[in-house]
Amino acid sequence: MMISPVKIPYAWLFEEFNSNNELVNSFISPFKPSEVSFKNELKTKLHNITLTPLYRGDDKAEKFTAVKKYNSKLLVEANPGL
């Protein structure tokens, strides 16, 4: 019997909704928050928080290998005074 490796989330999606189920805060964290604090204080309102684990999907990843070269002369001309 082969034990399958435990899938560890690559990041966590934190979403906070108000009592009307409207999104009031959202961010991605590289680690699971050890405690849930309410960044947007909704006084006397119910907080609804969803923590969603995000897993790597290397087979679905978009990969870019080209290097963009900038023309510094055009950059200086477009932004005088820098």
ABEGO torsion letter per residue (X at the ends): XBBBBBBBBABBBBBBBBAAGBBABBBBBABBBABBBBABBBBGBBBBBBBBBBBBBAAABBBBABBBBBBAAAAAAABBGX
